[in-house]
Amino acid sequence: MRCQHILGLEHMSAANIERVLNTADEMKKVTKQDIKKLSTLRGKAIVTLFFENSTRTRSSFELAGKYLGADVVNITAASSSVTKGESLRDTLLTVQAMGVDAIVIRHSASGAAQYATKYVDSVVVNAGDGAHEHPTQGLLDLLTIRQHCGTIAGKKVAIIGDVLHSRVARSDIWGLLKMGAEVHLGGPRTLIPKEMADMGVTIHNRVEDAIADADVVNVLRIQLERQKKGLFPTPREYARIFGINDERLKLAKENVLVMHPGPMNRGLEISPDVAYGRASGIEEQVNNGVAVRMAILSLTLADGVQA
């Protein structure tokens, strides 16, 4: 996988997904150590280039790079020359000219990461582009499921909520299907594109049907900032009809795993009792995010060889 860009899971093979997950298992051990430091990427320079706000993804990439021994610089749109009118192309060329080895980019435009590969020689890692994909989130979700269930193949995974605006949902769907899972979608029909059925998923009119006997329930954030028009009546109505609460969760398997990419709208798409309950794997997802991003940086910049 060395020197390949990480743009999405749609075109990543099952074998490469498996390799990332296996490497992340090893990297997770590092995150549990008292001294979290390897020399795998010593001498490498990584820039995180974020044109959208982020807490989990940006900080986990920064920690991942530093745990591997790389030098990491964070650039946000608010603190860059973008505020002075600089184009994305010029920003990329400027960063490239500094001699960086990898650029981790998040942008509101779908295809921005692919666009970046046309102008830079550095490894490009997609940290979320519009409503297209968020591959490292998809990989950490796969890792969390594998750790909880033992395997991904044959498991029923219900993805609930705002699929329309969710790059996480798309990466999850591609990854889950390639690893042999059954994927079921539930939520308002206005938030689930009909063409999703062509990907090989099952779309349900009722959230209860999507959740029934599920091994995993992945609750998506209602992305209020992306919605320009009312796609469901009111937040209260959404929570009543589609929100994941203790009562609905009883329809899933007894040892169900509940996930959420964060940040949560508690009381809207997920109740506090579920978010912090025994079935919740949300904190484990955050820990797995660092491990997966360590694996991605290691495999792309050093072919996974640890010093």
FIDOSE-195237 format. One record per atom (N, C-alpha, C): residue in one letter; x, y, z. Coordinates in steps of 0.02 Angstrom, whole numbers, padded with zeros to 5 digits, always signed. Example, Ala and Ser with C-alpha at 12.3 -4.5 7.8 and 13.67 -1.06 7.14 Angstrom:
// residues 2
A+00660-00284+00390;A+00615-00225+00390;A+00660-00165+00390;S+00642-00112+00354;S+00684-00053+00357;S+00645+00002+00394;
//
This chain:
// residues 307
M+00041-00060+00000;M+00000+00000+00000;M+00043+00063+00000;R+00108+00057+00003;R+00152+00115+00010;R+00143+00165-00047;C+00140+00229-00027;C+00137+00285-00074;C+00070+00290-00110;Q+00021+00253-00090;Q-00045+00261-00120;Q-00084+00314-00081;H-00125+00350-00117;H-00170+00397-00085;H-00228+00359-00052;I-00257+00387+00000;I-00315+00357+00032;I-00373+00405+00021;L-00413+00391-00030;L-00466+00437-00051;L-00535+00412-00033;G-00544+00347-00025;G-00610+00320-00010;G-00607+00244-00005;L-00661+00214+00019;L-00665+00142+00024;L-00699+00110-00036;E-00729+00151-00078;E-00763+00123-00137;E-00715+00083-00180;H-00654+00107-00187;H-00606+00074-00231;H-00550+00039-00192;M-00556+00034-00127;M-00506-00002-00087;M-00526-00076-00085;S-00480-00120-00098;S-00495-00191-00099;S-00507-00218-00029;A-00542-00273-00025;A-00554-00306+00040;A-00488-00326+00072;A-00440-00347+00031;A-00374-00367+00057;A-00338-00308+00089;N-00342-00249+00058;N-00310-00190+00087;N-00346-00166+00149;I-00412-00172+00149;I-00450-00154+00210;I-00428-00200+00267;E-00422-00264+00253;E-00400-00312+00304;E-00331-00295+00329;R-00287-00274+00284;R-00219-00257+00304;R-00219-00196+00350;V-00260-00146+00334;V-00264-00087+00377;V-00289-00107+00446;L-00341-00148+00449;L-00370-00168+00513;L-00320-00207+00554;N-00283-00252+00522;N-00233-00291+00558;N-00177-00247+00585;T-00156-00199+00544;T-00104-00152+00567;T-00130-00109+00624;A-00193-00088+00619;A-00223-00047+00671;A-00226-00085+00737;D-00238-00149+00734;D-00238-00190+00796;D-00171-00184+00832;E-00117-00185+00793;E-00050-00178+00823;E-00038-00107+00848;M-00062-00058+00809;M-00052+00011+00829;M-00092+00028+00892;K-00148-00006+00902;K-00188+00008+00961;K-00150-00009+01025;K-00106-00059+01020;K-00066-00077+01078;K-00020-00019+01098;V+00004+00019+01048;V+00047+00076+01062;V+00009+00130+01100;T-00055+00140+01081;T-00095+00192+01114;T-00109+00175+01187;K-00100+00112+01206;K-00112+00091+01275;K-00048+00094+01318;Q+00009+00105+01285;Q+00073+00106+01321;Q+00082+00171+01360;D+00125+00168+01411;D+00142+00229+01447;D+00181+00277+01403;I+00226+00250+01363;I+00265+00291+01316;I+00240+00276+01246;K+00202+00322+01218;K+00170+00313+01153;K+00214+00343+01099;K+00267+00309+01082;K+00313+00338+01033;K+00349+00284+00994;L+00344+00288+00928;L+00382+00246+00883;L+00424+00291+00839;S+00473+00261+00805;S+00515+00300+00759;S+00499+00283+00687;T+00441+00252+00676;T+00421+00230+00609;T+00425+00285+00557;L+00401+00345+00575;L+00398+00401+00528;L+00445+00457+00548;R+00498+00439+00582;R+00547+00490+00600;R+00575+00524+00538;G+00575+00590+00537;G+00599+00627+00479;G+00546+00643+00428;K+00485+00616+00437;K+00429+00630+00391;K+00391+00691+00416;A+00362+00728+00368;A+00323+00788+00384;A+00251+00779+00358;I+00204+00791+00402;I+00133+00784+00386;I+00097+00849+00400;V+00055+00870+00352;V+00014+00930+00362;V-00060+00909+00362;T-00097+00930+00413;T-00169+00921+00412;T-00199+00987+00388;L-00237+00984+00334;L-00264+01043+00300;L-00340+01039+00304;F-00369+01075+00352;F-00440+01069+00366;F-00477+01133+00349;F-00523+01126+00301;F-00566+01182+00280;F-00634+01179+00314;E-00644+01128+00357;E-00704+01123+00398;E-00683+01109+00470;N-00726+01127+00516;N-00710+01116+00587;N-00708+01041+00603;S-00665+01024+00650;S-00659+00954+00670;S-00624+00951+00738;T-00647+00905+00780;T-00611+00891+00842;T-00579+00823+00838;R-00620+00771+00829;R-00595+00702+00831;R-00547+00686+00775;T-00567+00700+00713;T-00526+00679+00657;T-00459+00716+00655;R-00460+00781+00663;R-00398+00819+00659;R-00350+00801+00716;S-00376+00800+00777;S-00333+00785+00834;S-00307+00714+00832;S-00347+00666+00807;S-00323+00597+00804;S-00270+00588+00750;F-00276+00624+00694;F-00223+00622+00643;F-00159+00653+00671;E-00166+00707+00708;E-00107+00739+00737;E-00073+00692+00787;L-00112+00662+00830;L-00083+00614+00879;L-00053+00554+00844;A-00088+00529+00792;A-00062+00471+00755;A+00006+00485+00726;G+00013+00544+00693;G+00078+00562+00664;G+00132+00568+00717;K+00115+00600+00773;K+00165+00611+00826;K+00184+00546+00860;Y+00135+00501+00871;Y+00151+00437+00901;Y+00199+00396+00857;L+00195+00408+00791;L+00239+00373+00744;L+00305+00409+00733;G+00314+00466+00766;G+00378+00501+00762;G+00383+00554+00709;A+00328+00569+00675;A+00329+00619+00621;A+00321+00690+00650;D+00339+00740+00610;D+00324+00809+00626;D+00257+00826+00594;V+00212+00854+00634;V+00144+00867+00610;V+00128+00941+00619;V+00103+00972+00565;V+00082+01042+00566;V+00008+01045+00548;N-00031+01082+00588;N-00102+01089+00575;N-00117+01156+00542;I-00155+01155+00487;I-00176+01216+00453;I-00252+01214+00447;T-00285+01267+00470;T-00357+01274+00461;T-00371+01331+00414;A-00430+01329+00383;A-00448+01381+00336;A-00448+01450+00370;A-00471+01452+00432;A-00477+01516+00467;A-00409+01548+00481;S-00357+01507+00485;S-00291+01533+00500;S-00244+01534+00439;S-00273+01521+00381;S-00232+01517+00320;S-00247+01575+00273;S-00212+01577+00217;S-00222+01630+00168;S-00286+01622+00129;V-00323+01568+00143;V-00389+01560+00112;V-00433+01620+00129;T-00424+01647+00191;T-00464+01705+00211;T-00446+01767+00170;K-00390+01764+00134;K-00369+01821+00092;K-00385+01808+00018;G-00419+01752+00006;G-00438+01738-00063;G-00396+01686-00098;E-00350+01654-00062;E-00307+01603-00094;E-00350+01543-00114;S-00337+01516-00174;S-00374+01459-00199;S-00349+01394-00168;L-00389+01341-00172;L-00368+01276-00147;L-00306+01252-00184;R-00303+01263-00249;R-00245+01242-00288;R-00182+01277-00263;D-00185+01342-00252;D-00127+01379-00229;D-00106+01358-00158;T-00156+01344-00116;T-00140+01320-00049;T-00104+01254-00052;L-00127+01209-00095;L-00095+01143-00102;L-00024+01151-00128;L-00015+01193-00178;L+00052+01203-00206;L+00100+01233-00155;T+00074+01278-00113;T+00115+01308-00061;T+00137+01256-00010;V+00090+01214+00010;V+00107+01161+00059;V+00156+01112+00028;Q+00143+01093-00035;Q+00188+01047-00070;Q+00259+01074-00073;A+00265+01139-00086;A+00331+01170-00093;A+00372+01168-00028;M+00337+01157+00028;M+00372+01152+00092;M+00404+01084+00103;G+00392+01038+00057;G+00424+00973+00060;G+00390+00922+00105;V+00324+00928+00113;V+00289+00882+00157;V+00280+00814+00124;D+00275+00762+00165;D+00268+00694+00140;D+00196+00673+00133;A+00152+00702+00174;A+00081+00684+00171;A+00038+00744+00187;I-00019+00748+00153;I-00068+00800+00165;I-00133+00766+00183;V-00158+00780+00242;V-00223+00755+00264;V-00272+00812+00254;I-00322+00802+00211;I-00365+00858+00192;I-00438+00844+00207;R-00471+00894+00236;R-00544+00893+00243;R-00571+00955+00209;H-00624+00944+00169;H-00651+01000+00130;H-00726+00989+00121;S-00763+01043+00114;S-00836+01039+00106;S-00857+01016+00036;A-00811+01018-00012;A-00827+00999-00080;A-00811+00925-00093;S-00860+00888-00117;S-00848+00818-00136;S-00797+00817-00192;G-00748+00772-00186;G-00697+00767-00237;G-00635+00809-00223;A-00634+00846-00168;A-00577+00890-00154;A-00512+00850-00145;A-00516+00792-00112;A-00455+00751-00102;A-00429+00725-00169;Q-00474+00703-00211;Q-00453+00680-00278;Q-00422+00738-00317;Y-00452+00796-00311;Y-00425+00856-00344;Y-00354+00870-00320;A-00342+00862-00256;A-00276+00876-00228;A-00222+00832-00259;T-00239+00770-00276;T-00188+00724-00304;T-00163+00748-00372;K-00199+00793-00405;K-00178+00817-00471;K-00121+00867-00466;Y-00112+00897-00406;Y-00065+00952-00400;Y-00008+00940-00350;V-00011+00885-00312;V+00042+00872-00264;V+00070+00802-00273;D+00133+00795-00255;D+00166+00729-00256;D+00161+00694-00189;S+00143+00731-00137;S+00136+00702-00071;S+00078+00652-00069;V+00081+00606-00021;V+00024+00562-00008;V-00035+00605+00014;V-00093+00593-00014;V-00154+00630+00006;V-00200+00581+00042;V-00221+00601+00101;V-00269+00562+00140;V-00332+00602+00148;N-00388+00574+00127;N-00452+00607+00130;N-00480+00603+00202;A-00487+00660+00234;A-00516+00662+00301;A-00589+00685+00300;G-00620+00677+00241;G-00690+00695+00233;G-00698+00747+00179;D-00733+00729+00125;D-00744+00777+00070;D-00819+00782+00055;G-00848+00837+00078;G-00919+00848+00067;G-00961+00790+00092;A-01008+00767+00052;A-01049+00710+00070;A-01026+00647+00033;H-00962+00648+00011;H-00936+00593-00030;H-00912+00535+00013;E-00854+00542+00045;E-00827+00488+00086;E-00786+00515+00145;H-00778+00472+00194;H-00735+00484+00252;H-00702+00417+00268;P-00652+00398+00228;P-00626+00329+00231;P-00598+00307+00298;T-00562+00351+00333;T-00533+00329+00396;T-00587+00319+00449;Q-00642+00357+00446;Q-00698+00344+00491;Q-00729+00276+00475;G-00737+00262+00411;G-00763+00197+00391;G-00719+00140+00417;L-00653+00149+00412;L-00607+00097+00435;L-00609+00088+00511;L-00614+00143+00547;L-00617+00136+00620;L-00683+00105+00642;D-00737+00118+00604;D-00800+00085+00618;D-00795+00010+00606;L-00762-00009+00552;L-00751-00080+00538;L-00709-00113+00593;L-00658-00079+00615;L-00615-00106+00668;L-00655-00116+00732;T-00697-00067+00749;T-00738-00071+00810;T-00787-00130+00806;I-00817-00139+00748;I-00863-00196+00738;I-00826-00262+00744;R-00768-00267+00713;R-00730-00329+00715;R-00709-00347+00786;Q-00688-00296+00823;Q-00667-00308+00892;Q-00726-00331+00935;H-00784-00303+00923;H-00843-00320+00964;H-00874-00387+00943;C-00879-00398+00878;C-00915-00456+00852;C-00870-00515+00835;G-00805-00503+00831;G-00758-00556+00813;G-00747-00560+00738;T-00799-00544+00700;T-00795-00544+00627;T-00846-00494+00600;I-00836-00474+00538;I-00883-00428+00506;I-00930-00466+00460;A-00904-00517+00427;A-00943-00556+00379;A-01005-00586+00412;G-01062-00577+00378;G-01124-00606+00402;G-01161-00567+00454;K-01132-00513+00479;K-01165-00473+00530;K-01215-00424+00499;K-01270-00413+00535;K-01319-00364+00513;K-01303-00297+00544;V-01291-00247+00502;V-01274-00180+00525;V-01329-00132+00502;A-01360-00100+00550;A-01412-00050+00534;A-01381+00020+00539;I-01388+00058+00486;I-01365+00128+00485;I-01427+00171+00485;I-01433+00213+00536;I-01495+00249+00548;I-01484+00325+00545;G-01527+00360+00507;G-01526+00432+00510;G-01513+00467+00445;D-01471+00518+00448;D-01460+00564+00392;D-01408+00536+00343;V-01428+00487+00304;V-01383+00456+00255;V-01368+00504+00198;L-01417+00545+00180;L-01411+00590+00123;L-01349+00634+00128;H-01336+00663+00186;H-01281+00710+00194;H-01218+00677+00223;S-01220+00612+00234;S-01167+00579+00272;S-01113+00547+00230;R-01053+00575+00233;R-00995+00542+00202;R-00975+00480+00241;V-00989+00480+00306;V-00975+00421+00347;V-01016+00362+00323;A-01080+00373+00310;A-01124+00319+00287;A-01098+00287+00223;R-01075+00328+00176;R-01051+00301+00113;R-00988+00259+00122;S-00941+00283+00162;S-00881+00243+00175;S-00898+00179+00213;D-00943+00185+00262;D-00963+00126+00299;D-00995+00074+00253;I-01039+00097+00210;I-01074+00050+00165;I-01025+00013+00120;W-00980+00051+00088;W-00931+00018+00044;W-00889-00032+00083;G-00865-00011+00141;G-00822-00055+00180;G-00858-00116+00206;L-00918-00107+00233;L-00956-00162+00261;L-00974-00214+00208;L-00996-00191+00150;L-01014-00238+00097;L-00954-00278+00073;K-00897-00245+00068;K-00837-00281+00045;K-00814-00333+00096;M-00829-00320+00159;M-00808-00367+00212;M-00863-00417+00228;G-00917-00417+00189;G-00966-00470+00194;G-01024-00458+00241;A-01035-00397+00264;A-01091-00383+00309;A-01155-00369+00270;E-01212-00375+00305;E-01276-00354+00278;E-01288-00282+00303;V-01306-00238+00258;V-01316-00168+00277;V-01389-00149+00267;H-01419-00122+00321;H-01489-00101+00319;H-01492-00027+00338;L-01530+00011+00300;L-01537+00083+00312;L-01607+00099+00337;G-01610+00146+00386;G-01674+00168+00411;G-01672+00242+00427;G-01729+00275+00419;G-01734+00347+00432;G-01786+00377+00387;P-01794+00443+00390;P-01842+00475+00345;P-01824+00462+00271;R-01872+00448+00231;R-01858+00434+00160;R-01826+00494+00126;T-01838+00554+00151;T-01808+00614+00123;T-01733+00617+00137;L-01709+00576+00184;L-01638+00576+00202;L-01602+00513+00180;I-01636+00471+00140;I-01604+00410+00114;I-01613+00410+00038;P-01560+00424+00000;P-01565+00424-00073;P-01587+00356-00100;K-01633+00356-00146;K-01659+00293-00175;K-01604+00252-00208;E-01554+00287-00237;E-01501+00251-00273;E-01457+00210-00227;M-01463+00221-00161;M-01425+00180-00114;M-01441+00106-00121;A-01502+00091-00143;A-01522+00021-00152;A-01478-00013-00204;D-01453+00025-00252;D-01410-00003-00304;D-01341-00024-00277;M-01323+00000-00218;M-01259-00018-00188;M-01261-00087-00156;G-01322-00114-00147;G-01328-00180-00117;G-01353-00178-00045;V-01382-00122-00024;V-01408-00116+00043;V-01484-00126+00042;T-01513-00137+00101;T-01586-00142+00108;T-01612-00079+00142;I-01660-00047+00110;I-01689+00015+00137;I-01757-00001+00168;H-01767+00022+00230;H-01829+00009+00266;H-01869+00073+00275;N-01935+00066+00272;N-01979+00123+00286;N-01982+00138+00360;R-01975+00086+00400;R-01979+00094+00473;R-01911+00080+00504;V-01890+00123+00549;V-01827+00113+00585;V-01827+00047+00622;E-01885+00029+00650;E-01891-00033+00688;E-01872-00094+00646;D-01890-00094+00582;D-01874-00150+00539;D-01799-00154+00524;A-01768-00096+00519;A-01695-00094+00507;A-01657-00120+00567;I-01681-00104+00627;I-01646-00122+00688;I-01658-00195+00709;A-01713-00224+00688;A-01732-00291+00711;A-01676-00341+00701;D-01655-00374+00756;D-01603-00426+00755;D-01536-00401+00730;A-01524-00336+00735;A-01459-00309+00712;A-01404-00325+00762;D-01345-00338+00734;D-01285-00347+00776;D-01254-00280+00793;V-01263-00232+00748;V-01234-00165+00757;V-01286-00113+00736;V-01292-00060+00775;V-01333-00003+00756;V-01288+00058+00755;N-01278+00085+00696;N-01236+00145+00687;N-01282+00205+00676;V-01283+00250+00724;V-01328+00307+00723;V-01291+00367+00694;L-01318+00395+00641;L-01287+00453+00608;L-01311+00518+00639;R-01267+00566+00640;R-01286+00633+00664;R-01333+00667+00615;I-01385+00698+00641;I-01427+00741+00600;I-01389+00805+00586;Q-01369+00814+00524;Q-01324+00869+00506;Q-01364+00932+00491;L-01385+00964+00544;L-01428+01023+00537;L-01394+01078+00497;E-01326+01082+00502;E-01291+01136+00467;E-01289+01125+00391;R-01303+01064+00368;R-01302+01050+00296;R-01372+01055+00265;Q-01422+01059+00306;Q-01490+01058+00280;Q-01517+01129+00270;K-01533+01143+00208;K-01557+01210+00189;K-01634+01213+00188;K-01665+01155+00192;K-01738+01154+00192;K-01761+01097+00238;G-01823+01101+00259;G-01849+01052+00307;G-01858+00983+00274;L-01817+00936+00295;L-01822+00868+00268;L-01857+00821+00316;F-01874+00847+00375;F-01918+00811+00422;F-01955+00865+00461;P-02013+00849+00490;P-02055+00902+00520;P-02020+00944+00573;T-02003+00913+00629;T-01971+00950+00684;T-01922+00903+00719;P-01873+00930+00756;P-01828+00886+00794;P-01866+00840+00842;R-01919+00866+00873;R-01958+00824+00919;R-01990+00766+00883;E-02017+00779+00823;E-02048+00725+00784;E-01995+00675+00761;Y-01936+00700+00742;Y-01883+00654+00721;Y-01865+00607+00779;A-01854+00636+00838;A-01835+00595+00896;A-01889+00544+00912;R-01952+00563+00905;R-02006+00517+00922;R-02012+00460+00872;I-02002+00474+00808;I-02014+00424+00756;I-01951+00385+00737;F-01894+00420+00738;F-01833+00389+00712;F-01776+00384+00762;G-01782+00419+00819;G-01727+00420+00867;G-01714+00351+00898;I-01651+00337+00913;I-01633+00273+00943;I-01634+00281+01019;N-01681+00247+01050;N-01688+00248+01123;N-01687+00177+01149;D-01692+00170+01215;D-01689+00104+01246;D-01743+00058+01220;E-01802+00084+01211;E-01858+00042+01189;E-01846+00014+01119;R-01824+00056+01073;R-01811+00032+01005;R-01752-00016+01004;L-01702-00003+01046;L-01642-00044+01045;L-01656-00116+01067;K-01711-00126+01103;K-01729-00194+01124;K-01744-00239+01065;L-01759-00210+01007;L-01773-00249+00947;L-01710-00281+00917;A-01652-00252+00933;A-01589-00279+00908;A-01568-00338+00950;K-01512-00369+00932;K-01486-00425+00971;K-01465-00402+01040;E-01465-00448+01087;E-01452-00431+01156;E-01383-00399+01166;N-01334-00423+01129;N-01266-00397+01135;N-01250-00346+01080;V-01300-00308+01059;V-01292-00260+01004;V-01238-00208+01021;L-01203-00186+00969;L-01154-00133+00975;L-01185-00069+00946;V-01184-00015+00985;V-01210+00049+00961;V-01151+00095+00946;M-01151+00125+00887;M-01097+00170+00867;M-01126+00237+00845;H-01083+00288+00845;H-01102+00355+00822;H-01037+00390+00803;P-01034+00422+00744;P-00971+00455+00723;P-00956+00519+00760;G-01005+00547+00795;G-00994+00609+00832;G-00988+00670+00785;P-01000+00729+00813;P-01028+00741+00879;P-01102+00724+00882;M-01126+00705+00941;M-01195+00683+00948;M-01243+00740+00962;N-01302+00734+00934;N-01359+00776+00955;N-01399+00733+01004;R-01378+00733+01067;R-01412+00691+01116;R-01485+00715+01124;G-01529+00665+01124;G-01600+00681+01129;G-01633+00691+01062;L-01593+00693+01008;L-01621+00699+00941;L-01615+00631+00905;E-01555+00615+00879;E-01549+00551+00845;E-01533+00493+00893;I-01510+00510+00953;I-01492+00458+01001;I-01507+00483+01072;S-01536+00440+01113;S-01551+00461+01181;S-01489+00455+01224;P-01484+00495+01277;P-01426+00491+01322;P-01417+00421+01352;D-01472+00387+01367;D-01467+00320+01397;D-01433+00271+01350;V-01444+00278+01286;V-01412+00235+01237;V-01340+00257+01225;A-01331+00322+01219;A-01263+00348+01204;A-01213+00329+01257;Y-01235+00326+01320;Y-01190+00311+01375;Y-01205+00243+01407;G-01245+00203+01373;G-01265+00138+01400;G-01215+00084+01388;R-01231+00024+01411;R-01185-00033+01407;R-01170-00054+01336;A-01217-00040+01289;A-01207-00061+01220;A-01163-00012+01180;S-01150+00046+01210;S-01114+00098+01173;S-01041+00082+01162;G-01020+00089+01099;G-00949+00081+01082;G-00919+00146+01058;I-00950+00202+01076;I-00931+00267+01049;I-00862+00288+01072;E-00846+00279+01135;E-00779+00296+01159;E-00726+00251+01128;E-00744+00188+01117;E-00696+00142+01085;E-00684+00162+01013;Q-00734+00190+00980;Q-00724+00215+00912;Q-00671+00270+00912;V-00672+00314+00961;V-00624+00369+00964;V-00553+00341+00972;N-00545+00292+01016;N-00480+00261+01026;N-00457+00225+00963;N-00504+00191+00930;N-00487+00156+00868;N-00470+00204+00812;G-00496+00266+00816;G-00481+00316+00765;G-00407+00332+00764;V-00376+00338+00822;V-00304+00351+00825;V-00266+00292+00796;A-00285+00231+00814;A-00251+00171+00791;A-00256+00163+00715;V-00316+00175+00688;V-00325+00168+00616;V-00285+00221+00578;R-00283+00282+00604;R-00245+00334+00570;R-00170+00323+00576;M-00149+00293+00630;M-00079+00272+00635;M-00064+00219+00581;A-00110+00172+00573;A-00101+00119+00523;A-00098+00148+00453;I-00143+00195+00437;I-00144+00225+00371;I-00080+00263+00356;L-00057+00304+00404;L+00004+00342+00393;L+00065+00297+00388;S+00066+00245+00429;S+00122+00197+00426;S+00124+00160+00360;L+00066+00136+00338;L+00064+00096+00276;L+00077+00138+00214;T+00056+00201+00214;T+00067+00243+00155;T+00137+00273+00152;L+00164+00290+00211;L+00229+00325+00212;L+00288+00280+00227;A+00275+00223+00259;A+00331+00179+00277;A+00317+00106+00264;D+00264+00093+00228;D+00246+00024+00211;D+00235-00019+00273;G+00216+00013+00327;G+00199-00024+00387;G+00258-00052+00425;V+00319-00033+00407;V+00378-00059+00442;V+00391-00017+00503;Q+00393-00049+00561;Q+00407-00013+00623;Q+00480-00019+00640;A+00510+00038+00662;A+00580+00037+00683;A+00585+00019+00756;
//
